[in-house]
Amino acid sequence: MLSRSALLGLFSLALVASSADAQQPTGQTELDCSRFTLNPDGSWSVKQPLELFSEIGRVRISPGPPFKPGMSFGGLDIARMLDEQCR
């Protein structure tokens, strides 16, 4: 019979595994348009740090240089996605 601490450890491991499954990328990334600004030149700037989940994993985005169409960041063309979802 397993000890109480061993059972607790197994339960914790199962909980972590199930939450990791819930965060797996679906192949379609939805962006919150309110967290980005469309610049006059057609590029996009992020207003505050955020995380996305893509096919390659977690992508962290921080304010900085704007995203221009055709530019890949973490395997994602953020500007193209924003053009499709937010215009």
N, CA and C atoms as a LAMMPS dump frame, in Angstrom:
ITEM: TIMESTEP
0
ITEM: NUMBER OF ATOMS
261
ITEM: BOX BOUNDS ff ff ff
-5.0000000000000000e+02 5.0000000000000000e+02
-5.0000000000000000e+02 5.0000000000000000e+02
-5.0000000000000000e+02 5.0000000000000000e+02
ITEM: ATOMS id mol type element x y z
1 1 1 N 0.846 -1.191 0
2 1 2 C 0 0 0
3 1 3 C 0.884 1.245 0
4 2 1 N 0.486 2.249 -0.792
5 2 2 C 1.255 3.478 -0.894
6 2 3 C 1.045 4.355 0.331
7 3 1 N 2.108 5.045 0.727
8 3 2 C 2.003 5.963 1.86
9 3 3 C 1.194 7.188 1.45
10 4 1 N 0.784 7.922 2.434
11 4 2 C -0.01 9.125 2.183
12 4 3 C 0.783 10.123 1.346
13 5 1 N 2.083 10.285 1.643
14 5 2 C 2.897 11.244 0.887
15 5 3 C 3.087 10.782 -0.554
16 6 1 N 3.2 9.463 -0.786
17 6 2 C 3.323 8.957 -2.153
18 6 3 C 2.041 9.202 -2.931
19 7 1 N 0.889 8.988 -2.302
20 7 2 C -0.395 9.25 -2.956
21 7 3 C -0.544 10.731 -3.287
22 8 1 N -0.138 11.58 -2.35
23 8 2 C -0.216 13.024 -2.576
24 8 3 C 0.686 13.423 -3.748
25 9 1 N 1.879 12.819 -3.826
26 9 2 C 2.793 13.098 -4.928
27 9 3 C 2.211 12.668 -6.262
28 10 1 N 1.593 11.499 -6.304
29 10 2 C 0.971 11.027 -7.545
30 10 3 C -0.188 11.915 -7.962
31 11 1 N -0.976 12.349 -6.996
32 11 2 C -2.097 13.243 -7.286
33 11 3 C -1.582 14.565 -7.847
34 12 1 N -0.524 15.099 -7.243
35 12 2 C 0.049 16.362 -7.72
36 12 3 C 0.574 16.226 -9.135
37 13 1 N 1.237 15.099 -9.418
38 13 2 C 1.76 14.853 -10.753
39 13 3 C 0.62 14.768 -11.773
40 14 1 N -0.453 14.089 -11.423
41 14 2 C -1.605 13.971 -12.32
42 14 3 C -2.238 15.339 -12.56
43 15 1 N -2.296 16.165 -11.538
44 15 2 C -2.876 17.503 -11.659
45 15 3 C -2.036 18.36 -12.603
46 16 1 N -0.712 18.299 -12.448
47 16 2 C 0.172 19.067 -13.325
48 16 3 C 0.038 18.577 -14.758
49 17 1 N -0.012 17.283 -14.953
50 17 2 C -0.139 16.727 -16.297
51 17 3 C -1.443 17.151 -16.949
52 18 1 N -2.527 17.156 -16.196
53 18 2 C -3.809 17.533 -16.79
54 18 3 C -3.849 19.014 -17.107
55 19 1 N -3.218 19.868 -16.285
56 19 2 C -3.211 21.297 -16.601
57 19 3 C -2.308 21.569 -17.794
58 20 1 N -1.226 20.792 -17.954
59 20 2 C -0.358 20.958 -19.119
60 20 3 C -1.111 20.566 -20.383
61 21 1 N -1.92 19.516 -20.313
62 21 2 C -2.721 19.118 -21.474
63 21 3 C -3.686 20.219 -21.86
64 22 1 N -4.244 20.905 -20.89
65 22 2 C -5.219 21.956 -21.165
66 22 3 C -4.573 23.145 -21.864
67 23 1 N -3.251 23.308 -21.717
68 23 2 C -2.573 24.448 -22.307
69 23 3 C -1.903 24.111 -23.628
70 24 1 N -2.061 22.921 -24.129
71 24 2 C -1.446 22.543 -25.384
72 24 3 C -2.044 23.352 -26.521
73 25 1 N -1.221 23.745 -27.488
74 25 2 C -1.727 24.533 -28.612
75 25 3 C -2.732 23.749 -29.441
76 26 1 N -3.68 24.476 -29.972
77 26 2 C -4.719 23.851 -30.783
78 26 3 C -4.457 24.042 -32.27
79 27 1 N -3.397 24.797 -32.592
80 27 2 C -3.119 25.077 -33.993
81 27 3 C -3.752 26.381 -34.448
82 28 1 N -4.627 26.93 -33.638
83 28 2 C -5.248 28.214 -33.954
84 28 3 C -5.061 29.105 -32.748
85 29 1 N -4.415 30.233 -32.948
86 29 2 C -4.138 31.144 -31.857
87 29 3 C -5.028 32.372 -31.993
88 30 1 N -5.849 32.615 -31.004
89 30 2 C -6.697 33.805 -30.994
90 30 3 C -5.973 34.904 -30.223
91 31 1 N -5.961 36.091 -30.763
92 31 2 C -5.314 37.223 -30.118
93 31 3 C -6.367 38.165 -29.558
94 32 1 N -6.053 38.781 -28.436
95 32 2 C -6.919 39.794 -27.838
96 32 3 C -6.537 41.13 -28.473
97 33 1 N -7.344 41.59 -29.4
98 33 2 C -7.04 42.803 -30.169
99 33 3 C -6.83 44.027 -29.283
100 34 1 N -7.476 44.07 -28.136
101 34 2 C -7.355 45.235 -27.249
102 34 3 C -5.956 45.359 -26.643
103 35 1 N -5.137 44.323 -26.774
104 35 2 C -3.79 44.359 -26.209
105 35 3 C -2.738 44.821 -27.216
106 36 1 N -3.198 45.204 -28.413
107 36 2 C -2.302 45.661 -29.475
108 36 3 C -2.782 46.988 -30.029
109 37 1 N -1.848 47.741 -30.607
110 37 2 C -2.154 49.012 -31.27
111 37 3 C -1.746 48.905 -32.73
112 38 1 N -2.649 49.309 -33.635
113 38 2 C -2.328 49.361 -35.057
114 38 3 C -1.63 50.692 -35.33
115 39 1 N -0.413 50.628 -35.844
116 39 2 C 0.375 51.829 -36.132
117 39 3 C 0.046 52.358 -37.524
118 40 1 N 0.293 53.658 -37.777
119 40 2 C -0.023 54.262 -39.079
120 40 3 C 0.627 53.551 -40.266
121 41 1 N 1.787 52.918 -40.061
122 41 2 C 2.469 52.238 -41.165
123 41 3 C 1.972 50.812 -41.388
124 42 1 N 0.931 50.383 -40.641
125 42 2 C 0.371 49.047 -40.796
126 42 3 C 0.986 48 -39.888
127 43 1 N 2.011 48.376 -39.11
128 43 2 C 2.6 47.453 -38.149
129 43 3 C 1.762 47.474 -36.866
130 44 1 N 2.024 46.521 -35.985
131 44 2 C 1.289 46.405 -34.724
132 44 3 C 2.256 46.441 -33.546
133 45 1 N 1.857 47.11 -32.465
134 45 2 C 2.647 47.148 -31.239
135 45 3 C 1.835 46.548 -30.102
136 46 1 N 2.507 45.792 -29.243
137 46 2 C 1.841 45.219 -28.083
138 46 3 C 1.866 46.253 -26.959
139 47 1 N 0.745 46.389 -26.24
140 47 2 C 0.623 47.382 -25.179
141 47 3 C 1.206 46.894 -23.861
142 48 1 N 1.079 45.595 -23.596
143 48 2 C 1.554 45.033 -22.334
144 48 3 C 1.99 43.589 -22.58
145 49 1 N 2.886 43.06 -21.734
146 49 2 C 3.367 41.691 -21.944
147 49 3 C 2.219 40.679 -21.961
148 50 1 N 2.379 39.651 -22.797
149 50 2 C 1.389 38.574 -22.859
150 50 3 C 2.053 37.294 -23.333
151 51 1 N 1.348 36.183 -23.188
152 51 2 C 1.826 34.882 -23.633
153 51 3 C 0.816 34.273 -24.59
154 52 1 N 1.323 33.628 -25.621
155 52 2 C 0.506 32.886 -26.569
156 52 3 C 1.005 31.454 -26.596
157 53 1 N 0.177 30.553 -27.039
158 53 2 C 0.583 29.166 -27.211
159 53 3 C 0.439 28.829 -28.683
160 54 1 N 1.557 28.482 -29.3
161 54 2 C 1.566 28.142 -30.722
162 54 3 C 1.932 26.677 -30.882
163 55 1 N 2.056 26.25 -32.114
164 55 2 C 2.424 24.863 -32.387
165 55 3 C 3.818 24.532 -31.886
166 56 1 N 4.677 25.549 -31.725
167 56 2 C 6.027 25.285 -31.228
168 56 3 C 6.128 25.455 -29.716
169 57 1 N 5.077 25.899 -29.082
170 57 2 C 5.08 26.067 -27.629
171 57 3 C 4.686 27.467 -27.211
172 58 1 N 5.12 27.825 -26.022
173 58 2 C 4.766 29.12 -25.428
174 58 3 C 5.586 30.232 -26.074
175 59 1 N 4.912 31.332 -26.416
176 59 2 C 5.553 32.502 -26.995
177 59 3 C 5.239 33.682 -26.096
178 60 1 N 6.281 34.288 -25.548
179 60 2 C 6.11 35.474 -24.69
180 60 3 C 6.378 36.719 -25.521
181 61 1 N 5.466 37.678 -25.433
182 61 2 C 5.579 38.922 -26.192
183 61 3 C 5.615 40.082 -25.208
184 62 1 N 6.615 40.951 -25.371
185 62 2 C 6.76 42.136 -24.527
186 62 3 C 6.737 43.372 -25.406
187 63 1 N 6.366 44.523 -24.833
188 63 2 C 6.42 45.763 -25.607
189 63 3 C 7.832 45.986 -26.153
190 64 1 N 7.909 46.458 -27.349
191 64 2 C 9.199 46.685 -27.993
192 64 3 C 8.984 47.053 -29.437
193 65 1 N 9.887 46.615 -30.304
194 65 2 C 9.715 46.926 -31.73
195 65 3 C 8.387 46.395 -32.253
196 66 1 N 7.791 47.108 -33.208
197 66 2 C 6.495 46.671 -33.738
198 66 3 C 6.615 45.416 -34.6
199 67 1 N 5.491 44.736 -34.753
200 67 2 C 5.397 43.558 -35.612
201 67 3 C 4.949 44.015 -36.988
202 68 1 N 5.743 43.68 -37.998
203 68 2 C 5.424 44.045 -39.378
204 68 3 C 4.98 42.799 -40.131
205 69 1 N 4.092 42.943 -41.11
206 69 2 C 3.65 41.789 -41.891
207 69 3 C 4.828 41.026 -42.484
208 70 1 N 4.774 39.706 -42.388
209 70 2 C 5.83 38.842 -42.897
210 70 3 C 6.926 38.542 -41.892
211 71 1 N 6.934 39.254 -40.775
212 71 2 C 7.942 39.045 -39.739
213 71 3 C 7.515 37.886 -38.843
214 72 1 N 8.405 36.92 -38.63
215 72 2 C 8.094 35.777 -37.787
216 72 3 C 8.619 36.015 -36.375
217 73 1 N 7.786 35.752 -35.384
218 73 2 C 8.181 35.86 -33.985
219 73 3 C 7.701 34.604 -33.282
220 74 1 N 8.618 33.782 -32.828
221 74 2 C 8.236 32.521 -32.187
222 74 3 C 7.488 31.602 -33.125
223 75 1 N 7.783 31.72 -34.415
224 75 2 C 7.1 30.895 -35.406
225 75 3 C 5.743 31.431 -35.832
226 76 1 N 5.379 32.599 -35.335
227 76 2 C 4.077 33.192 -35.656
228 76 3 C 4.265 34.503 -36.413
229 77 1 N 3.425 34.757 -37.394
230 77 2 C 3.375 36.055 -38.072
231 77 3 C 2.296 36.855 -37.349
232 78 1 N 2.707 37.523 -36.274
233 78 2 C 1.774 38.243 -35.398
234 78 3 C 0.998 39.298 -36.179
235 79 1 N 1.689 40.067 -37.022
236 79 2 C 1.021 41.137 -37.776
237 79 3 C -0.06 40.574 -38.69
238 80 1 N 0.239 39.475 -39.391
239 80 2 C -0.766 38.865 -40.278
240 80 3 C -1.962 38.387 -39.465
241 81 1 N -1.685 37.753 -38.328
242 81 2 C -2.779 37.263 -37.476
243 81 3 C -3.646 38.431 -36.998
244 82 1 N -3.008 39.522 -36.595
245 82 2 C -3.769 40.691 -36.14
246 82 3 C -4.554 41.322 -37.287
247 83 1 N -3.954 41.372 -38.477
248 83 2 C -4.692 41.896 -39.647
249 83 3 C -5.949 41.074 -39.903
250 84 1 N -5.841 39.761 -39.784
251 84 2 C -6.997 38.884 -40.041
252 84 3 C -8.047 38.96 -38.93
253 85 1 N -7.598 39.088 -37.688
254 85 2 C -8.527 38.996 -36.553
255 85 3 C -9.018 40.351 -36.054
256 86 1 N -8.28 41.432 -36.313
257 86 2 C -8.595 42.686 -35.627
258 86 3 C -8.933 43.856 -36.539
259 87 1 N -8.854 43.677 -37.831
260 87 2 C -9.185 44.803 -38.727
261 87 3 C -10.633 44.742 -39.12
